[in-house]
Amino acid sequence: MAAWSAVLTTRRLLSLLLLSLVLGACSQPATGGDPATPSRTANSPTETADSATRTANTTTQAANTPVVVLDPGHNGGNASHPAAINRQVPAGRGRSKACNTTGTATAAGYPEHAFNLDVARRAGRRLTERGIEVGYTRTADDGVGPCVHERARIGNEREADAVVSIHADGSTDRGAHGFHIAYSAPPLNEAQGEPALRLVRALRDGMRGAGFPVAGYLGENGLSGRDDLAGMNLSTRPAALVECGNMRNPQEAAAMSSAEGRQRYAEAIAEGILAYLGA
């Protein structure tokens, strides 16, 4: 009996040892990794969901980025192409007008078209730094146009949150100086109503806050509603036109002719746009 008991004991021990080896093998991961840390592949549900969330967030951020179109008035090649800029184009309200004009200049010859583009570029850089998407109706100063109706189309197609035209006046009235903001009036669509009025007020306040005087020779309190501006009439987006000052006024001509002065104008316009956007 003692011998048989020893045999049974040996068999039990062998059975237990075999069972332990089998269970141990079954508990190991197929990849040979740490059993406490399940492995993930690039196509795991968790990673796929994370990737989808990141893509959705990026798309939403892009969709929520405000778009501003800056419209530097005139162009450097207009004067040498009179036939092109004098042809009649739609101007809104059932009217037509010349495609474009040459603009004005200071008594010393600094041209408005160069001033407009430089201020637009400077304002655009400021807006871009604040996360605004900026478009332009022109980016060079040696071309012709675009025509006034094409400038409006650019802002409309970009579905801009704001369209701001940049100009300078050339009044020869004695003592005429200061800025004013023009807009389409009476409005032809919803965007030309309260949204445009909020934009022009914000621009007016930005210019005034920067120390620029309000024009006393036209408009009222810095604002001028007009029905003859094609770019404003044809816009389906909130639009405004900034006449930064009078190039025929010696003091304002000096400011417009200097880089420091143009930077001041640009920053004032940009701050007005940012205030309007709430950015």
C-alpha positions as a Markdown table, in Angstrom:
| # | Residue | x | y | z |
|---|---|---|---|---|
| 1 | Met | 0.0 | 0.0 | 0.0 |
| 2 | Ala | 2.8 | 2.4 | 0.8 |
| 3 | Ala | 4.3 | 1.9 | -2.6 |
| 4 | Trp | 0.9 | 2.4 | -4.3 |
| 5 | Ser | 0.3 | 5.6 | -2.3 |
| 6 | Ala | 3.7 | 6.9 | -3.4 |
| 7 | Val | 2.8 | 6.3 | -7.0 |
| 8 | Leu | -0.5 | 8.2 | -6.6 |
| 9 | Thr | 1.2 | 11.0 | -5.0 |
| 10 | Thr | 3.7 | 11.2 | -7.8 |
| 11 | Arg | 0.9 | 11.2 | -10.4 |
| 12 | Arg | -0.9 | 14.0 | -8.6 |
| 13 | Leu | 2.2 | 16.1 | -8.5 |
| 14 | Leu | 2.8 | 15.5 | -12.2 |
| 15 | Ser | -0.8 | 16.3 | -13.1 |
| 16 | Leu | -0.6 | 19.5 | -11.1 |
| 17 | Leu | 2.6 | 20.5 | -12.7 |
| 18 | Leu | 1.2 | 19.9 | -16.2 |
| 19 | Leu | -2.0 | 21.9 | -15.4 |
| 20 | Ser | 0.2 | 24.8 | -14.2 |
| 21 | Leu | 2.2 | 24.8 | -17.4 |
| 22 | Val | -0.9 | 24.8 | -19.6 |
| 23 | Leu | -2.6 | 27.6 | -17.6 |
| 24 | Gly | 0.5 | 29.6 | -17.7 |
| 25 | Ala | 0.8 | 29.3 | -21.4 |
| 26 | Cys | -2.8 | 30.3 | -21.9 |
| 27 | Ser | -2.4 | 33.5 | -19.9 |
| 28 | Gln | 0.4 | 34.9 | -22.1 |
| 29 | Pro | -0.5 | 37.5 | -24.8 |
| 30 | Ala | -0.1 | 36.3 | -28.4 |
| 31 | Thr | 2.3 | 39.2 | -29.0 |
| 32 | Gly | 4.6 | 38.4 | -26.2 |
| 33 | Gly | 4.0 | 41.9 | -24.7 |
| 34 | Asp | 3.2 | 42.9 | -21.1 |
| 35 | Pro | 0.0 | 41.1 | -20.1 |
| 36 | Ala | -1.1 | 44.1 | -18.1 |
| 37 | Thr | -0.9 | 46.4 | -21.1 |
| 38 | Pro | -3.1 | 45.3 | -24.1 |
| 39 | Ser | -1.4 | 46.2 | -27.4 |
| 40 | Arg | -3.0 | 48.7 | -29.8 |
| 41 | Thr | -2.7 | 48.9 | -33.5 |
| 42 | Ala | -3.0 | 52.0 | -35.7 |
| 43 | Asn | -6.5 | 50.9 | -36.7 |
| 44 | Ser | -7.8 | 50.3 | -33.2 |
| 45 | Pro | -11.2 | 51.8 | -32.4 |
| 46 | Thr | -9.8 | 54.2 | -29.8 |
| 47 | Glu | -7.2 | 55.6 | -32.1 |
| 48 | Thr | -9.6 | 55.9 | -35.0 |
| 49 | Ala | -12.1 | 57.8 | -32.8 |
| 50 | Asp | -9.3 | 60.1 | -31.6 |
| 51 | Ser | -8.3 | 60.8 | -35.2 |
| 52 | Ala | -11.8 | 61.6 | -36.2 |
| 53 | Thr | -12.2 | 64.0 | -33.3 |
| 54 | Arg | -9.0 | 65.8 | -34.2 |
| 55 | Thr | -10.1 | 66.1 | -37.9 |
| 56 | Ala | -13.6 | 67.4 | -36.8 |
| 57 | Asn | -12.0 | 70.0 | -34.5 |
| 58 | Thr | -9.6 | 71.2 | -37.2 |
| 59 | Thr | -12.5 | 71.5 | -39.7 |
| 60 | Thr | -14.6 | 73.4 | -37.2 |
| 61 | Gln | -11.8 | 75.8 | -36.4 |
| 62 | Ala | -11.2 | 76.5 | -40.1 |
| 63 | Ala | -15.0 | 77.1 | -40.6 |
| 64 | Asn | -15.1 | 79.5 | -37.7 |
| 65 | Thr | -12.1 | 81.6 | -38.8 |
| 66 | Pro | -13.4 | 85.1 | -39.8 |
| 67 | Val | -12.7 | 86.2 | -43.4 |
| 68 | Val | -11.9 | 89.8 | -44.3 |
| 69 | Val | -11.4 | 91.1 | -47.8 |
| 70 | Leu | -9.3 | 94.3 | -48.1 |
| 71 | Asp | -9.8 | 96.3 | -51.3 |
| 72 | Pro | -7.0 | 98.8 | -52.0 |
| 73 | Gly | -8.5 | 101.3 | -54.4 |
| 74 | His | -7.3 | 102.0 | -57.9 |
| 75 | Asn | -4.1 | 100.5 | -59.4 |
| 76 | Gly | -0.8 | 101.7 | -60.7 |
| 77 | Gly | -1.4 | 100.8 | -64.3 |
| 78 | Asn | -4.8 | 102.4 | -64.6 |
| 79 | Ala | -3.5 | 105.7 | -66.0 |
| 80 | Ser | -1.8 | 104.1 | -69.0 |
| 81 | His | -4.9 | 102.1 | -70.0 |
| 82 | Pro | -7.7 | 104.6 | -70.3 |
| 83 | Ala | -9.8 | 102.5 | -72.6 |
| 84 | Ala | -9.8 | 99.6 | -70.1 |
| 85 | Ile | -10.7 | 101.7 | -67.1 |
| 86 | Asn | -13.2 | 103.9 | -68.8 |
| 87 | Arg | -15.4 | 101.1 | -70.1 |
| 88 | Gln | -18.8 | 101.0 | -68.5 |
| 89 | Val | -19.6 | 98.3 | -65.9 |
| 90 | Pro | -22.6 | 97.5 | -63.6 |
| 91 | Ala | -22.7 | 99.8 | -60.6 |
| 92 | Gly | -25.9 | 98.6 | -58.9 |
| 93 | Arg | -29.3 | 100.3 | -58.6 |
| 94 | Gly | -29.7 | 99.9 | -62.4 |
| 95 | Arg | -26.8 | 102.2 | -63.1 |
| 96 | Ser | -23.4 | 101.8 | -64.8 |
| 97 | Lys | -20.1 | 103.6 | -64.3 |
| 98 | Ala | -16.5 | 103.5 | -65.4 |
| 99 | Cys | -14.6 | 100.3 | -64.6 |
| 100 | Asn | -12.1 | 102.2 | -62.4 |
| 101 | Thr | -10.2 | 105.5 | -62.0 |
| 102 | Thr | -6.7 | 106.6 | -61.5 |
| 103 | Gly | -7.1 | 108.0 | -58.0 |
| 104 | Thr | -5.5 | 111.2 | -56.6 |
| 105 | Ala | -2.1 | 112.1 | -55.4 |
| 106 | Thr | -0.3 | 114.5 | -53.0 |
| 107 | Ala | 1.0 | 117.8 | -54.3 |
| 108 | Ala | 4.4 | 116.2 | -54.2 |
| 109 | Gly | 3.2 | 113.3 | -56.5 |
| 110 | Tyr | 2.8 | 110.4 | -54.0 |
| 111 | Pro | -0.1 | 108.4 | -55.6 |
| 112 | Glu | -3.2 | 107.3 | -53.9 |
| 113 | His | -3.0 | 103.8 | -55.5 |
| 114 | Ala | 0.4 | 103.2 | -53.8 |
| 115 | Phe | -0.9 | 104.5 | -50.5 |
| 116 | Asn | -4.0 | 102.3 | -50.6 |
| 117 | Leu | -2.0 | 99.1 | -51.3 |
| 118 | Asp | 0.6 | 99.7 | -48.6 |
| 119 | Val | -2.0 | 100.5 | -45.9 |
| 120 | Ala | -4.0 | 97.4 | -47.0 |
| 121 | Arg | -0.9 | 95.1 | -46.7 |
| 122 | Arg | 0.0 | 96.5 | -43.3 |
| 123 | Ala | -3.6 | 96.1 | -42.0 |
| 124 | Gly | -3.7 | 92.6 | -43.5 |
| 125 | Arg | -0.6 | 91.6 | -41.6 |
| 126 | Arg | -2.1 | 92.9 | -38.3 |
| 127 | Leu | -5.3 | 90.9 | -38.9 |
| 128 | Thr | -3.4 | 87.8 | -39.8 |
| 129 | Glu | -1.5 | 88.0 | -36.6 |
| 130 | Arg | -4.8 | 87.9 | -34.8 |
| 131 | Gly | -6.0 | 84.8 | -36.6 |
| 132 | Ile | -8.1 | 86.4 | -39.3 |
| 133 | Glu | -8.1 | 85.0 | -42.8 |
| 134 | Val | -7.3 | 87.9 | -45.2 |
| 135 | Gly | -8.0 | 88.3 | -48.9 |
| 136 | Tyr | -7.2 | 91.1 | -51.3 |
| 137 | Thr | -8.8 | 92.5 | -54.4 |
| 138 | Arg | -5.3 | 93.2 | -55.7 |
| 139 | Thr | -1.8 | 92.4 | -54.4 |
| 140 | Ala | 0.4 | 94.4 | -56.8 |
| 141 | Asp | 0.5 | 98.0 | -57.9 |
| 142 | Asp | 1.5 | 97.7 | -61.6 |
| 143 | Gly | -1.8 | 96.3 | -63.0 |
| 144 | Val | -5.1 | 97.5 | -64.3 |
| 145 | Gly | -8.3 | 97.4 | -62.2 |
| 146 | Pro | -10.0 | 95.2 | -61.2 |
| 147 | Cys | -13.2 | 96.9 | -62.2 |
| 148 | Val | -15.4 | 98.1 | -59.4 |
| 149 | His | -18.0 | 95.3 | -59.9 |
| 150 | Glu | -15.3 | 92.7 | -59.9 |
| 151 | Arg | -14.0 | 94.0 | -56.6 |
| 152 | Ala | -17.5 | 93.5 | -55.1 |
| 153 | Arg | -17.6 | 90.0 | -56.6 |
| 154 | Ile | -14.4 | 89.0 | -54.9 |
| 155 | Gly | -15.8 | 89.8 | -51.4 |
| 156 | Asn | -19.1 | 88.1 | -52.2 |
| 157 | Glu | -17.4 | 84.9 | -53.5 |
| 158 | Arg | -15.2 | 84.7 | -50.4 |
| 159 | Glu | -18.3 | 85.0 | -48.3 |
| 160 | Ala | -16.3 | 87.6 | -46.3 |
| 161 | Asp | -17.4 | 88.6 | -42.8 |
| 162 | Ala | -16.3 | 92.2 | -43.7 |
| 163 | Val | -15.1 | 93.9 | -46.9 |
| 164 | Val | -13.2 | 97.1 | -46.4 |
| 165 | Ser | -12.1 | 99.4 | -49.3 |
| 166 | Ile | -9.1 | 101.7 | -48.6 |
| 167 | His | -8.8 | 105.1 | -50.2 |
| 168 | Ala | -7.7 | 108.7 | -49.7 |
| 169 | Asp | -9.6 | 111.8 | -50.8 |
| 170 | Gly | -8.3 | 114.5 | -53.2 |
| 171 | Ser | -10.6 | 117.5 | -52.3 |
| 172 | Thr | -9.2 | 120.9 | -53.2 |
| 173 | Asp | -11.6 | 122.6 | -50.8 |
| 174 | Arg | -9.6 | 124.9 | -48.6 |
| 175 | Gly | -9.1 | 123.4 | -45.2 |
| 176 | Ala | -10.7 | 120.0 | -46.2 |
| 177 | His | -9.1 | 117.3 | -44.0 |
| 178 | Gly | -10.0 | 114.3 | -41.9 |
| 179 | Phe | -11.4 | 110.8 | -42.6 |
| 180 | His | -14.8 | 109.5 | -43.3 |
| 181 | Ile | -16.4 | 106.1 | -43.8 |
| 182 | Ala | -18.7 | 105.5 | -46.7 |
| 183 | Tyr | -21.4 | 102.8 | -47.1 |
| 184 | Ser | -24.3 | 101.9 | -49.3 |
| 185 | Ala | -27.5 | 103.8 | -48.5 |
| 186 | Pro | -30.3 | 103.1 | -48.7 |
| 187 | Pro | -29.4 | 99.4 | -48.2 |
| 188 | Leu | -30.1 | 97.0 | -51.1 |
| 189 | Asn | -29.9 | 93.8 | -49.0 |
| 190 | Glu | -29.7 | 92.6 | -45.4 |
| 191 | Ala | -25.9 | 92.8 | -45.2 |
| 192 | Gln | -26.0 | 96.4 | -46.2 |
| 193 | Gly | -28.3 | 97.2 | -43.3 |
| 194 | Glu | -27.4 | 96.8 | -39.7 |
| 195 | Pro | -24.2 | 94.6 | -40.3 |
| 196 | Ala | -22.7 | 97.3 | -42.5 |
| 197 | Leu | -23.7 | 100.1 | -40.1 |
| 198 | Arg | -21.9 | 98.2 | -37.3 |
| 199 | Leu | -18.9 | 97.8 | -39.5 |
| 200 | Val | -18.7 | 101.5 | -40.4 |
| 201 | Arg | -19.2 | 102.6 | -36.8 |
| 202 | Ala | -16.4 | 100.3 | -35.6 |
| 203 | Leu | -14.1 | 101.6 | -38.3 |
| 204 | Arg | -15.0 | 105.2 | -37.4 |
| 205 | Asp | -14.3 | 104.5 | -33.8 |
| 206 | Gly | -11.0 | 102.8 | -34.6 |
| 207 | Met | -9.8 | 105.8 | -36.7 |
| 208 | Arg | -11.0 | 108.3 | -34.1 |
| 209 | Gly | -9.4 | 106.3 | -31.3 |
| 210 | Ala | -6.1 | 106.4 | -33.1 |
| 211 | Gly | -6.2 | 110.2 | -33.1 |
| 212 | Phe | -7.3 | 110.8 | -36.7 |
| 213 | Pro | -9.7 | 113.8 | -37.1 |
| 214 | Val | -13.2 | 113.3 | -38.4 |
| 215 | Ala | -13.9 | 115.0 | -41.7 |
| 216 | Gly | -15.9 | 118.2 | -41.4 |
| 217 | Tyr | -16.4 | 118.8 | -45.1 |
| 218 | Leu | -18.5 | 115.8 | -46.0 |
| 219 | Gly | -20.5 | 113.1 | -44.2 |
| 220 | Glu | -21.9 | 113.4 | -40.8 |
| 221 | Asn | -19.9 | 112.5 | -37.7 |
| 222 | Gly | -17.5 | 110.6 | -39.8 |
| 223 | Leu | -20.1 | 108.5 | -41.7 |
| 224 | Ser | -21.3 | 109.0 | -45.3 |
| 225 | Gly | -24.2 | 107.0 | -46.7 |
| 226 | Arg | -24.0 | 106.9 | -50.6 |
| 227 | Asp | -25.9 | 105.3 | -53.4 |
| 228 | Asp | -23.3 | 105.8 | -56.2 |
| 229 | Leu | -20.4 | 103.5 | -55.0 |
| 230 | Ala | -20.6 | 100.3 | -57.1 |
| 231 | Gly | -18.4 | 98.3 | -54.8 |
| 232 | Met | -20.8 | 99.0 | -51.9 |
| 233 | Asn | -24.0 | 98.7 | -53.9 |
| 234 | Leu | -23.1 | 95.3 | -55.4 |
| 235 | Ser | -21.8 | 93.8 | -52.2 |
| 236 | Thr | -23.8 | 91.0 | -50.5 |
| 237 | Arg | -21.4 | 91.2 | -47.5 |
| 238 | Pro | -21.0 | 93.9 | -44.9 |
| 239 | Ala | -18.9 | 96.5 | -46.7 |
| 240 | Ala | -17.4 | 99.9 | -46.0 |
| 241 | Leu | -15.1 | 102.3 | -47.7 |
| 242 | Val | -12.5 | 104.2 | -45.6 |
| 243 | Glu | -11.4 | 107.6 | -47.0 |
| 244 | Cys | -8.3 | 107.9 | -44.7 |
| 245 | Gly | -7.9 | 111.6 | -45.2 |
| 246 | Asn | -7.3 | 114.3 | -47.8 |
| 247 | Met | -4.1 | 113.9 | -49.8 |
| 248 | Arg | -4.3 | 117.6 | -50.8 |
| 249 | Asn | -4.1 | 118.7 | -47.2 |
| 250 | Pro | -0.3 | 119.3 | -46.4 |
| 251 | Gln | -0.4 | 117.7 | -42.9 |
| 252 | Glu | -2.3 | 114.6 | -44.0 |
| 253 | Ala | -0.2 | 114.3 | -47.2 |
| 254 | Ala | 2.9 | 114.2 | -45.0 |
| 255 | Ala | 1.5 | 111.5 | -42.8 |
| 256 | Met | 0.3 | 109.4 | -45.8 |
| 257 | Ser | 3.7 | 109.8 | -47.5 |
| 258 | Ser | 5.6 | 108.3 | -44.5 |
| 259 | Ala | 5.9 | 104.7 | -43.6 |
| 260 | Glu | 5.1 | 105.6 | -39.9 |
| 261 | Gly | 2.0 | 107.4 | -41.0 |
| 262 | Arg | 0.8 | 104.5 | -43.2 |
| 263 | Gln | 1.3 | 102.1 | -40.3 |
| 264 | Arg | -0.9 | 104.3 | -38.0 |
| 265 | Tyr | -3.6 | 104.3 | -40.6 |
| 266 | Ala | -3.3 | 100.5 | -41.0 |
| 267 | Glu | -3.4 | 99.8 | -37.3 |
| 268 | Ala | -6.5 | 102.0 | -36.9 |
| 269 | Ile | -8.3 | 100.2 | -39.7 |
| 270 | Ala | -7.3 | 96.8 | -38.4 |
| 271 | Glu | -8.5 | 97.7 | -34.8 |
| 272 | Gly | -11.8 | 98.8 | -36.2 |
| 273 | Ile | -12.3 | 95.5 | -38.1 |
| 274 | Leu | -11.2 | 93.5 | -35.0 |
| 275 | Ala | -13.7 | 95.4 | -32.9 |
| 276 | Tyr | -16.5 | 94.6 | -35.4 |
| 277 | Leu | -15.6 | 90.9 | -35.5 |
| 278 | Gly | -15.3 | 90.8 | -31.7 |
| 279 | Ala | -11.8 | 89.3 | -32.2 |
